[in-house]
Amino acid sequence: MQELLIRLTWDPEARVWIAESDDVPGLVLESGSFDALIERVRFAVPELLELNGTAPASVQLRMVSERCERIAM
């Protein structure tokens, strides 16, 4: 089984989560909801892999999220 790394990053200026991956060419998605973004990734990855001609029988998605916030002291 092939494992694909998906990075989920919060953009505080745009107030959206962004999904990107070096393992899935063309994957750039955004959503205001973390859960909605994960659902979009689940549907987009197989389609993109098929379009790129690299669709394995099964894959495991490793989604790593990062969110940084600045707070006033």
mmCIF file of the N, C-alpha and C atoms, coordinates in Angstrom:
data_MODEL
# 
_entry.id   MODEL 
# 
loop_
_atom_site.group_PDB 
_atom_site.id 
_atom_site.type_symbol 
_atom_site.label_atom_id 
_atom_site.label_alt_id 
_atom_site.label_comp_id 
_atom_site.label_asym_id 
_atom_site.label_entity_id 
_atom_site.label_seq_id 
_atom_site.pdbx_PDB_ins_code 
_atom_site.Cartn_x 
_atom_site.Cartn_y 
_atom_site.Cartn_z 
_atom_site.occupancy 
_atom_site.B_iso_or_equiv 
_atom_site.pdbx_formal_charge 
_atom_site.auth_seq_id 
_atom_site.auth_comp_id 
_atom_site.auth_asym_id 
_atom_site.auth_atom_id 
_atom_site.pdbx_PDB_model_num 
ATOM 1   N N  . MET A 1 1  ? 0.850   -1.175 0.000   1.00 0.00 ? 1  MET A N  1 
ATOM 2   C CA . MET A 1 1  ? 0.000   0.000  0.000   1.00 0.00 ? 1  MET A CA 1 
ATOM 3   C C  . MET A 1 1  ? 0.899   1.244  0.000   1.00 0.00 ? 1  MET A C  1 
ATOM 4   N N  . GLN A 1 2  ? 0.580   2.177  -0.855  1.00 0.00 ? 2  GLN A N  1 
ATOM 5   C CA . GLN A 1 2  ? 1.344   3.409  -0.960  1.00 0.00 ? 2  GLN A CA 1 
ATOM 6   C C  . GLN A 1 2  ? 0.779   4.444  0.007   1.00 0.00 ? 2  GLN A C  1 
ATOM 7   N N  . GLU A 1 3  ? 1.670   5.160  0.705   1.00 0.00 ? 3  GLU A N  1 
ATOM 8   C CA . GLU A 1 3  ? 1.242   6.220  1.616   1.00 0.00 ? 3  GLU A CA 1 
ATOM 9   C C  . GLU A 1 3  ? 1.533   7.572  0.973   1.00 0.00 ? 3  GLU A C  1 
ATOM 10  N N  . LEU A 1 4  ? 0.559   8.454  0.996   1.00 0.00 ? 4  LEU A N  1 
ATOM 11  C CA . LEU A 1 4  ? 0.696   9.787  0.434   1.00 0.00 ? 4  LEU A CA 1 
ATOM 12  C C  . LEU A 1 4  ? 0.579   10.820 1.542   1.00 0.00 ? 4  LEU A C  1 
ATOM 13  N N  . LEU A 1 5  ? 1.484   11.781 1.554   1.00 0.00 ? 5  LEU A N  1 
ATOM 14  C CA . LEU A 1 5  ? 1.479   12.829 2.567   1.00 0.00 ? 5  LEU A CA 1 
ATOM 15  C C  . LEU A 1 5  ? 0.705   14.036 2.046   1.00 0.00 ? 5  LEU A C  1 
ATOM 16  N N  . ILE A 1 6  ? -0.295  14.451 2.816   1.00 0.00 ? 6  ILE A N  1 
ATOM 17  C CA . ILE A 1 6  ? -1.108  15.615 2.494   1.00 0.00 ? 6  ILE A CA 1 
ATOM 18  C C  . ILE A 1 6  ? -0.909  16.631 3.617   1.00 0.00 ? 6  ILE A C  1 
ATOM 19  N N  . ARG A 1 7  ? -0.496  17.841 3.263   1.00 0.00 ? 7  ARG A N  1 
ATOM 20  C CA . ARG A 1 7  ? -0.310  18.907 4.256   1.00 0.00 ? 7  ARG A CA 1 
ATOM 21  C C  . ARG A 1 7  ? -1.557  19.787 4.304   1.00 0.00 ? 7  ARG A C  1 
ATOM 22  N N  . LEU A 1 8  ? -2.105  19.966 5.498   1.00 0.00 ? 8  LEU A N  1 
ATOM 23  C CA . LEU A 1 8  ? -3.269  20.826 5.717   1.00 0.00 ? 8  LEU A CA 1 
ATOM 24  C C  . LEU A 1 8  ? -2.797  22.008 6.555   1.00 0.00 ? 8  LEU A C  1 
ATOM 25  N N  . THR A 1 9  ? -2.855  23.205 5.981   1.00 0.00 ? 9  THR A N  1 
ATOM 26  C CA . THR A 1 9  ? -2.310  24.386 6.642   1.00 0.00 ? 9  THR A CA 1 
ATOM 27  C C  . THR A 1 9  ? -3.375  25.464 6.736   1.00 0.00 ? 9  THR A C  1 
ATOM 28  N N  . TRP A 1 10 ? -3.437  26.117 7.886   1.00 0.00 ? 10 TRP A N  1 
ATOM 29  C CA . TRP A 1 10 ? -4.380  27.213 8.103   1.00 0.00 ? 10 TRP A CA 1 
ATOM 30  C C  . TRP A 1 10 ? -3.776  28.508 7.588   1.00 0.00 ? 10 TRP A C  1 
ATOM 31  N N  . ASP A 1 11 ? -4.519  29.255 6.769   1.00 0.00 ? 11 ASP A N  1 
ATOM 32  C CA . ASP A 1 11 ? -4.108  30.574 6.299   1.00 0.00 ? 11 ASP A CA 1 
ATOM 33  C C  . ASP A 1 11 ? -4.935  31.600 7.076   1.00 0.00 ? 11 ASP A C  1 
ATOM 34  N N  . PRO A 1 12 ? -4.308  32.265 8.070   1.00 0.00 ? 12 PRO A N  1 
ATOM 35  C CA . PRO A 1 12 ? -5.087  33.166 8.924   1.00 0.00 ? 12 PRO A CA 1 
ATOM 36  C C  . PRO A 1 12 ? -5.603  34.411 8.191   1.00 0.00 ? 12 PRO A C  1 
ATOM 37  N N  . GLU A 1 13 ? -4.902  34.852 7.157   1.00 0.00 ? 13 GLU A N  1 
ATOM 38  C CA . GLU A 1 13 ? -5.352  36.036 6.424   1.00 0.00 ? 13 GLU A CA 1 
ATOM 39  C C  . GLU A 1 13 ? -6.596  35.728 5.601   1.00 0.00 ? 13 GLU A C  1 
ATOM 40  N N  . ALA A 1 14 ? -6.582  34.597 4.901   1.00 0.00 ? 14 ALA A N  1 
ATOM 41  C CA . ALA A 1 14 ? -7.738  34.208 4.083   1.00 0.00 ? 14 ALA A CA 1 
ATOM 42  C C  . ALA A 1 14 ? -8.793  33.477 4.902   1.00 0.00 ? 14 ALA A C  1 
ATOM 43  N N  . ARG A 1 15 ? -8.403  33.033 6.112   1.00 0.00 ? 15 ARG A N  1 
ATOM 44  C CA . ARG A 1 15 ? -9.289  32.296 7.017   1.00 0.00 ? 15 ARG A CA 1 
ATOM 45  C C  . ARG A 1 15 ? -9.808  31.013 6.373   1.00 0.00 ? 15 ARG A C  1 
ATOM 46  N N  . VAL A 1 16 ? -8.878  30.258 5.764   1.00 0.00 ? 16 VAL A N  1 
ATOM 47  C CA . VAL A 1 16 ? -9.211  28.979 5.141   1.00 0.00 ? 16 VAL A CA 1 
ATOM 48  C C  . VAL A 1 16 ? -8.118  27.963 5.424   1.00 0.00 ? 16 VAL A C  1 
ATOM 49  N N  . TRP A 1 17 ? -8.492  26.690 5.382   1.00 0.00 ? 17 TRP A N  1 
ATOM 50  C CA . TRP A 1 17 ? -7.544  25.584 5.415   1.00 0.00 ? 17 TRP A CA 1 
ATOM 51  C C  . TRP A 1 17 ? -7.143  25.288 3.975   1.00 0.00 ? 17 TRP A C  1 
ATOM 52  N N  . ILE A 1 18 ? -5.864  24.979 3.757   1.00 0.00 ? 18 ILE A N  1 
ATOM 53  C CA . ILE A 1 18 ? -5.349  24.679 2.429   1.00 0.00 ? 18 ILE A CA 1 
ATOM 54  C C  . ILE A 1 18 ? -4.720  23.291 2.448   1.00 0.00 ? 18 ILE A C  1 
ATOM 55  N N  . ALA A 1 19 ? -5.042  22.474 1.453   1.00 0.00 ? 19 ALA A N  1 
ATOM 56  C CA . ALA A 1 19 ? -4.458  21.133 1.310   1.00 0.00 ? 19 ALA A CA 1 
ATOM 57  C C  . ALA A 1 19 ? -3.524  21.134 0.109   1.00 0.00 ? 19 ALA A C  1 
ATOM 58  N N  . GLU A 1 20 ? -2.298  20.624 0.318   1.00 0.00 ? 20 GLU A N  1 
ATOM 59  C CA . GLU A 1 20 ? -1.311  20.501 -0.746  1.00 0.00 ? 20 GLU A CA 1 
ATOM 60  C C  . GLU A 1 20 ? -0.524  19.219 -0.534  1.00 0.00 ? 20 GLU A C  1 
ATOM 61  N N  . SER A 1 21 ? 0.070   18.722 -1.613  1.00 0.00 ? 21 SER A N  1 
ATOM 62  C CA . SER A 1 21 ? 0.862   17.508 -1.498  1.00 0.00 ? 21 SER A CA 1 
ATOM 63  C C  . SER A 1 21 ? 1.869   17.416 -2.637  1.00 0.00 ? 21 SER A C  1 
ATOM 64  N N  . ASP A 1 22 ? 3.112   17.078 -2.300  1.00 0.00 ? 22 ASP A N  1 
ATOM 65  C CA . ASP A 1 22 ? 4.121   16.790 -3.322  1.00 0.00 ? 22 ASP A CA 1 
ATOM 66  C C  . ASP A 1 22 ? 3.874   15.420 -3.933  1.00 0.00 ? 22 ASP A C  1 
ATOM 67  N N  . ASP A 1 23 ? 3.158   14.560 -3.210  1.00 0.00 ? 23 ASP A N  1 
ATOM 68  C CA . ASP A 1 23 ? 2.880   13.196 -3.673  1.00 0.00 ? 23 ASP A CA 1 
ATOM 69  C C  . ASP A 1 23 ? 1.712   13.119 -4.650  1.00 0.00 ? 23 ASP A C  1 
ATOM 70  N N  . VAL A 1 24 ? 0.894   14.172 -4.696  1.00 0.00 ? 24 VAL A N  1 
ATOM 71  C CA . VAL A 1 24 ? -0.283  14.194 -5.570  1.00 0.00 ? 24 VAL A CA 1 
ATOM 72  C C  . VAL A 1 24 ? -0.210  15.458 -6.430  1.00 0.00 ? 24 VAL A C  1 
ATOM 73  N N  . PRO A 1 25 ? 0.409   15.372 -7.607  1.00 0.00 ? 25 PRO A N  1 
ATOM 74  C CA . PRO A 1 25 ? 0.518   16.551 -8.465  1.00 0.00 ? 25 PRO A CA 1 
ATOM 75  C C  . PRO A 1 25 ? -0.843  17.157 -8.765  1.00 0.00 ? 25 PRO A C  1 
ATOM 76  N N  . GLY A 1 26 ? -0.920  18.483 -8.603  1.00 0.00 ? 26 GLY A N  1 
ATOM 77  C CA . GLY A 1 26 ? -2.161  19.192 -8.890  1.00 0.00 ? 26 GLY A CA 1 
ATOM 78  C C  . GLY A 1 26 ? -3.078  19.376 -7.702  1.00 0.00 ? 26 GLY A C  1 
ATOM 79  N N  . LEU A 1 27 ? -2.734  18.771 -6.560  1.00 0.00 ? 27 LEU A N  1 
ATOM 80  C CA . LEU A 1 27 ? -3.613  18.899 -5.396  1.00 0.00 ? 27 LEU A CA 1 
ATOM 81  C C  . LEU A 1 27 ? -3.392  20.236 -4.704  1.00 0.00 ? 27 LEU A C  1 
ATOM 82  N N  . VAL A 1 28 ? -4.355  21.105 -4.837  1.00 0.00 ? 28 VAL A N  1 
ATOM 83  C CA . VAL A 1 28 ? -4.408  22.371 -4.103  1.00 0.00 ? 28 VAL A CA 1 
ATOM 84  C C  . VAL A 1 28 ? -5.888  22.645 -3.880  1.00 0.00 ? 28 VAL A C  1 
ATOM 85  N N  . LEU A 1 29 ? -6.318  22.484 -2.631  1.00 0.00 ? 29 LEU A N  1 
ATOM 86  C CA . LEU A 1 29 ? -7.723  22.697 -2.273  1.00 0.00 ? 29 LEU A CA 1 
ATOM 87  C C  . LEU A 1 29 ? -7.781  23.633 -1.077  1.00 0.00 ? 29 LEU A C  1 
ATOM 88  N N  . GLU A 1 30 ? -8.898  24.312 -0.929  1.00 0.00 ? 30 GLU A N  1 
ATOM 89  C CA . GLU A 1 30 ? -9.084  25.129 0.267   1.00 0.00 ? 30 GLU A CA 1 
ATOM 90  C C  . GLU A 1 30 ? -10.528 25.063 0.723   1.00 0.00 ? 30 GLU A C  1 
ATOM 91  N N  . SER A 1 31 ? -10.709 25.304 2.023   1.00 0.00 ? 31 SER A N  1 
ATOM 92  C CA . SER A 1 31 ? -12.045 25.302 2.615   1.00 0.00 ? 31 SER A CA 1 
ATOM 93  C C  . SER A 1 31 ? -11.993 26.041 3.950   1.00 0.00 ? 31 SER A C  1 
ATOM 94  N N  . GLY A 1 32 ? -13.082 26.665 4.294   1.00 0.00 ? 32 GLY A N  1 
ATOM 95  C CA . GLY A 1 32 ? -13.176 27.329 5.588   1.00 0.00 ? 32 GLY A CA 1 
ATOM 96  C C  . GLY A 1 32 ? -13.353 26.342 6.728   1.00 0.00 ? 32 GLY A C  1 
ATOM 97  N N  . SER A 1 33 ? -13.691 25.107 6.408   1.00 0.00 ? 33 SER A N  1 
ATOM 98  C CA . SER A 1 33 ? -13.926 24.064 7.403   1.00 0.00 ? 33 SER A CA 1 
ATOM 99  C C  . SER A 1 33 ? -12.877 22.959 7.269   1.00 0.00 ? 33 SER A C  1 
ATOM 100 N N  . PHE A 1 34 ? -12.252 22.594 8.377   1.00 0.00 ? 34 PHE A N  1 
ATOM 101 C CA . PHE A 1 34 ? -11.247 21.530 8.389   1.00 0.00 ? 34 PHE A CA 1 
ATOM 102 C C  . PHE A 1 34 ? -11.859 20.210 7.938   1.00 0.00 ? 34 PHE A C  1 
ATOM 103 N N  . ASP A 1 35 ? -13.017 19.854 8.494   1.00 0.00 ? 35 ASP A N  1 
ATOM 104 C CA . ASP A 1 35 ? -13.672 18.585 8.142   1.00 0.00 ? 35 ASP A CA 1 
ATOM 105 C C  . ASP A 1 35 ? -14.100 18.550 6.678   1.00 0.00 ? 35 ASP A C  1 
ATOM 106 N N  . ALA A 1 36 ? -14.598 19.669 6.177   1.00 0.00 ? 36 ALA A N  1 
ATOM 107 C CA . ALA A 1 36 ? -14.998 19.724 4.763   1.00 0.00 ? 36 ALA A CA 1 
ATOM 108 C C  . ALA A 1 36 ? -13.781 19.559 3.859   1.00 0.00 ? 36 ALA A C  1 
ATOM 109 N N  . LEU A 1 37 ? -12.647 20.116 4.260   1.00 0.00 ? 37 LEU A N  1 
ATOM 110 C CA . LEU A 1 37 ? -11.439 19.982 3.456   1.00 0.00 ? 37 LEU A CA 1 
ATOM 111 C C  . LEU A 1 37 ? -10.983 18.527 3.394   1.00 0.00 ? 37 LEU A C  1 
ATOM 112 N N  . ILE A 1 38 ? -11.044 17.822 4.504   1.00 0.00 ? 38 ILE A N  1 
ATOM 113 C CA . ILE A 1 38 ? -10.670 16.403 4.510   1.00 0.00 ? 38 ILE A CA 1 
ATOM 114 C C  . ILE A 1 38 ? -11.566 15.612 3.558   1.00 0.00 ? 38 ILE A C  1 
ATOM 115 N N  . GLU A 1 39 ? -12.857 15.884 3.563   1.00 0.00 ? 39 GLU A N  1 
ATOM 116 C CA . GLU A 1 39 ? -13.770 15.202 2.637   1.00 0.00 ? 39 GLU A CA 1 
ATOM 117 C C  . GLU A 1 39 ? -13.414 15.501 1.187   1.00 0.00 ? 39 GLU A C  1 
ATOM 118 N N  . ARG A 1 40 ? -13.097 16.750 0.894   1.00 0.00 ? 40 ARG A N  1 
ATOM 119 C CA . ARG A 1 40 ? -12.716 17.118 -0.473  1.00 0.00 ? 40 ARG A CA 1 
ATOM 120 C C  . ARG A 1 40 ? -11.440 16.400 -0.893  1.00 0.00 ? 40 ARG A C  1 
ATOM 121 N N  . VAL A 1 41 ? -10.488 16.289 0.029   1.00 0.00 ? 41 VAL A N  1 
ATOM 122 C CA . VAL A 1 41 ? -9.224  15.595 -0.262  1.00 0.00 ? 41 VAL A CA 1 
ATOM 123 C C  . VAL A 1 41 ? -9.509  14.133 -0.584  1.00 0.00 ? 41 VAL A C  1 
ATOM 124 N N  . ARG A 1 42 ? -10.369 13.491 0.197   1.00 0.00 ? 42 ARG A N  1 
ATOM 125 C CA . ARG A 1 42 ? -10.699 12.071 -0.023  1.00 0.00 ? 42 ARG A CA 1 
ATOM 126 C C  . ARG A 1 42 ? -11.242 11.809 -1.423  1.00 0.00 ? 42 ARG A C  1 
ATOM 127 N N  . PHE A 1 43 ? -11.995 12.745 -1.972  1.00 0.00 ? 43 PHE A N  1 
ATOM 128 C CA . PHE A 1 43 ? -12.556 12.574 -3.308  1.00 0.00 ? 43 PHE A CA 1 
ATOM 129 C C  . PHE A 1 43 ? -11.592 13.022 -4.405  1.00 0.00 ? 43 PHE A C  1 
ATOM 130 N N  . ALA A 1 44 ? -10.807 14.063 -4.134  1.00 0.00 ? 44 ALA A N  1 
ATOM 131 C CA . ALA A 1 44 ? -9.932  14.623 -5.167  1.00 0.00 ? 44 ALA A CA 1 
ATOM 132 C C  . ALA A 1 44 ? -8.700  13.763 -5.432  1.00 0.00 ? 44 ALA A C  1 
ATOM 133 N N  . VAL A 1 45 ? -8.123  13.158 -4.393  1.00 0.00 ? 45 VAL A N  1 
ATOM 134 C CA . VAL A 1 45 ? -6.874  12.405 -4.559  1.00 0.00 ? 45 VAL A CA 1 
ATOM 135 C C  . VAL A 1 45 ? -7.009  11.269 -5.577  1.00 0.00 ? 45 VAL A C  1 
ATOM 136 N N  . PRO A 1 46 ? -8.005  10.392 -5.461  1.00 0.00 ? 46 PRO A N  1 
ATOM 137 C CA . PRO A 1 46 ? -8.118  9.321  -6.460  1.00 0.00 ? 46 PRO A CA 1 
ATOM 138 C C  . PRO A 1 46 ? -8.294  9.851  -7.894  1.00 0.00 ? 46 PRO A C  1 
ATOM 139 N N  . GLU A 1 47 ? -9.073  10.919 -8.029  1.00 0.00 ? 47 GLU A N  1 
ATOM 140 C CA . GLU A 1 47 ? -9.281  11.501 -9.355  1.00 0.00 ? 47 GLU A CA 1 
ATOM 141 C C  . GLU A 1 47 ? -7.982  12.048 -9.925  1.00 0.00 ? 47 GLU A C  1 
ATOM 142 N N  . LEU A 1 48 ? -7.210  12.773 -9.107  1.00 0.00 ? 48 LEU A N  1 
ATOM 143 C CA . LEU A 1 48 ? -5.954  13.342 -9.578  1.00 0.00 ? 48 LEU A CA 1 
ATOM 144 C C  . LEU A 1 48 ? -4.930  12.258 -9.909  1.00 0.00 ? 48 LEU A C  1 
ATOM 145 N N  . LEU A 1 49 ? -4.872  11.217 -9.082  1.00 0.00 ? 49 LEU A N  1 
ATOM 146 C CA . LEU A 1 49 ? -3.935  10.128 -9.361  1.00 0.00 ? 49 LEU A CA 1 
ATOM 147 C C  . LEU A 1 49 ? -4.278  9.442  -10.672 1.00 0.00 ? 49 LEU A C  1 
ATOM 148 N N  . GLU A 1 50 ? -5.560  9.266  -10.917 1.00 0.00 ? 50 GLU A N  1 
ATOM 149 C CA . GLU A 1 50 ? -5.985  8.640  -12.170 1.00 0.00 ? 50 GLU A CA 1 
ATOM 150 C C  . GLU A 1 50 ? -5.650  9.532  -13.367 1.00 0.00 ? 50 GLU A C  1 
ATOM 151 N N  . LEU A 1 51 ? -5.905  10.833 -13.228 1.00 0.00 ? 51 LEU A N  1 
ATOM 152 C CA . LEU A 1 51 ? -5.586  11.761 -14.309 1.00 0.00 ? 51 LEU A CA 1 
ATOM 153 C C  . LEU A 1 51 ? -4.084  11.809 -14.584 1.00 0.00 ? 51 LEU A C  1 
ATOM 154 N N  . ASN A 1 52 ? -3.279  11.650 -13.530 1.00 0.00 ? 52 ASN A N  1 
ATOM 155 C CA . ASN A 1 52 ? -1.817  11.662 -13.672 1.00 0.00 ? 52 ASN A CA 1 
ATOM 156 C C  . ASN A 1 52 ? -1.269  10.316 -14.123 1.00 0.00 ? 52 ASN A C  1 
ATOM 157 N N  . GLY A 1 53 ? -2.143  9.309  -14.216 1.00 0.00 ? 53 GLY A N  1 
ATOM 158 C CA . GLY A 1 53 ? -1.703  7.983  -14.638 1.00 0.00 ? 53 GLY A CA 1 
ATOM 159 C C  . GLY A 1 53 ? -0.883  7.248  -13.597 1.00 0.00 ? 53 GLY A C  1 
ATOM 160 N N  . THR A 1 54 ? -1.081  7.583  -12.329 1.00 0.00 ? 54 THR A N  1 
ATOM 161 C CA . THR A 1 54 ? -0.309  6.958  -11.252 1.00 0.00 ? 54 THR A CA 1 
ATOM 162 C C  . THR A 1 54 ? -1.201  6.356  -10.178 1.00 0.00 ? 54 THR A C  1 
ATOM 163 N N  . ALA A 1 55 ? -2.394  5.911  -10.533 1.00 0.00 ? 55 ALA A N  1 
ATOM 164 C CA . ALA A 1 55 ? -3.349  5.409  -9.548  1.00 0.00 ? 55 ALA A CA 1 
ATOM 165 C C  . ALA A 1 55 ? -3.004  3.986  -9.114  1.00 0.00 ? 55 ALA A C  1 
ATOM 166 N N  . PRO A 1 56 ? -2.514  3.800  -7.867  1.00 0.00 ? 56 PRO A N  1 
ATOM 167 C CA . PRO A 1 56 ? -2.272  2.451  -7.357  1.00 0.00 ? 56 PRO A CA 1 
ATOM 168 C C  . PRO A 1 56 ? -3.592  1.803  -6.940  1.00 0.00 ? 56 PRO A C  1 
ATOM 169 N N  . ALA A 1 57 ? -3.542  0.514  -6.615  1.00 0.00 ? 57 ALA A N  1 
ATOM 170 C CA . ALA A 1 57 ? -4.753  -0.209 -6.209  1.00 0.00 ? 57 ALA A CA 1 
ATOM 171 C C  . ALA A 1 57 ? -5.352  0.382  -4.937  1.00 0.00 ? 57 ALA A C  1 
ATOM 172 N N  . SER A 1 58 ? -4.494  0.757  -3.990  1.00 0.00 ? 58 SER A N  1 
ATOM 173 C CA . SER A 1 58 ? -4.978  1.389  -2.765  1.00 0.00 ? 58 SER A CA 1 
ATOM 174 C C  . SER A 1 58 ? -3.898  2.311  -2.214  1.00 0.00 ? 58 SER A C  1 
ATOM 175 N N  . VAL A 1 59 ? -4.339  3.331  -1.512  1.00 0.00 ? 59 VAL A N  1 
ATOM 176 C CA . VAL A 1 59 ? -3.404  4.281  -0.907  1.00 0.00 ? 59 VAL A CA 1 
ATOM 177 C C  . VAL A 1 59 ? -3.843  4.582  0.512   1.00 0.00 ? 59 VAL A C  1 
ATOM 178 N N  . GLN A 1 60 ? -2.886  5.018  1.287   1.00 0.00 ? 60 GLN A N  1 
ATOM 179 C CA . GLN A 1 60 ? -3.175  5.512  2.634   1.00 0.00 ? 60 GLN A CA 1 
ATOM 180 C C  . GLN A 1 60 ? -2.834  6.991  2.629   1.00 0.00 ? 60 GLN A C  1 
ATOM 181 N N  . LEU A 1 61 ? -3.774  7.809  3.084   1.00 0.00 ? 61 LEU A N  1 
ATOM 182 C CA . LEU A 1 61 ? -3.536  9.246  3.152   1.00 0.00 ? 61 LEU A CA 1 
ATOM 183 C C  . LEU A 1 61 ? -3.065  9.611  4.555   1.00 0.00 ? 61 LEU A C  1 
ATOM 184 N N  . ARG A 1 62 ? -1.877  10.186 4.638   1.00 0.00 ? 62 ARG A N  1 
ATOM 185 C CA . ARG A 1 62 ? -1.372  10.707 5.912   1.00 0.00 ? 62 ARG A CA 1 
ATOM 186 C C  . ARG A 1 62 ? -1.564  12.210 5.862   1.00 0.00 ? 62 ARG A C  1 
ATOM 187 N N  . MET A 1 63 ? -2.544  12.695 6.620   1.00 0.00 ? 63 MET A N  1 
ATOM 188 C CA . MET A 1 63 ? -2.846  14.124 6.632   1.00 0.00 ? 63 MET A CA 1 
ATOM 189 C C  . MET A 1 63 ? -2.238  14.756 7.869   1.00 0.00 ? 63 MET A C  1 
ATOM 190 N N  . VAL A 1 64 ? -1.364  15.709 7.628   1.00 0.00 ? 64 VAL A N  1 
ATOM 191 C CA . VAL A 1 64 ? -0.665  16.402 8.707   1.00 0.00 ? 64 VAL A CA 1 
ATOM 192 C C  . VAL A 1 64 ? -1.133  17.848 8.695   1.00 0.00 ? 64 VAL A C  1 
ATOM 193 N N  . SER A 1 65 ? -1.653  18.316 9.829   1.00 0.00 ? 65 SER A N  1 
ATOM 194 C CA . SER A 1 65 ? -2.179  19.679 9.881   1.00 0.00 ? 65 SER A CA 1 
ATOM 195 C C  . SER A 1 65 ? -1.298  20.574 10.737  1.00 0.00 ? 65 SER A C  1 
ATOM 196 N N  . GLU A 1 66 ? -1.342  21.865 10.378  1.00 0.00 ? 66 GLU A N  1 
ATOM 197 C CA . GLU A 1 66 ? -0.597  22.861 11.133  1.00 0.00 ? 66 GLU A CA 1 
ATOM 198 C C  . GLU A 1 66 ? -1.411  24.143 11.172  1.00 0.00 ? 66 GLU A C  1 
ATOM 199 N N  . ARG A 1 67 ? -1.536  24.690 12.371  1.00 0.00 ? 67 ARG A N  1 
ATOM 200 C CA . ARG A 1 67 ? -2.237  25.950 12.529  1.00 0.00 ? 67 ARG A CA 1 
ATOM 201 C C  . ARG A 1 67 ? -1.498  26.786 13.565  1.00 0.00 ? 67 ARG A C  1 
ATOM 202 N N  . CYS A 1 68 ? -1.078  27.965 13.166  1.00 0.00 ? 68 CYS A N  1 
ATOM 203 C CA . CYS A 1 68 ? -0.382  28.880 14.059  1.00 0.00 ? 68 CYS A CA 1 
ATOM 204 C C  . CYS A 1 68 ? -1.279  30.079 14.286  1.00 0.00 ? 68 CYS A C  1 
ATOM 205 N N  . GLU A 1 69 ? -1.337  30.519 15.516  1.00 0.00 ? 69 GLU A N  1 
ATOM 206 C CA . GLU A 1 69 ? -2.156  31.689 15.875  1.00 0.00 ? 69 GLU A CA 1 
ATOM 207 C C  . GLU A 1 69 ? -1.294  32.687 16.640  1.00 0.00 ? 69 GLU A C  1 
ATOM 208 N N  . ARG A 1 70 ? -1.477  33.944 16.377  1.00 0.00 ? 70 ARG A N  1 
ATOM 209 C CA . ARG A 1 70 ? -0.798  35.004 17.120  1.00 0.00 ? 70 ARG A CA 1 
ATOM 210 C C  . ARG A 1 70 ? -1.790  35.538 18.144  1.00 0.00 ? 70 ARG A C  1 
ATOM 211 N N  . ILE A 1 71 ? -1.351  35.668 19.382  1.00 0.00 ? 71 ILE A N  1 
ATOM 212 C CA . ILE A 1 71 ? -2.222  36.179 20.423  1.00 0.00 ? 71 ILE A CA 1 
ATOM 213 C C  . ILE A 1 71 ? -1.586  37.411 21.070  1.00 0.00 ? 71 ILE A C  1 
ATOM 214 N N  . ALA A 1 72 ? -2.424  38.282 21.552  1.00 0.00 ? 72 ALA A N  1 
ATOM 215 C CA . ALA A 1 72 ? -1.940  39.486 22.242  1.00 0.00 ? 72 ALA A CA 1 
ATOM 216 C C  . ALA A 1 72 ? -1.630  39.145 23.683  1.00 0.00 ? 72 ALA A C  1 
ATOM 217 N N  . MET A 1 73 ? -0.570  39.693 24.187  1.00 0.00 ? 73 MET A N  1 
ATOM 218 C CA . MET A 1 73 ? -0.169  39.446 25.582  1.00 0.00 ? 73 MET A CA 1 
ATOM 219 C C  . MET A 1 73 ? -0.403  40.682 26.417  1.00 0.00 ? 73 MET A C  1 
# 
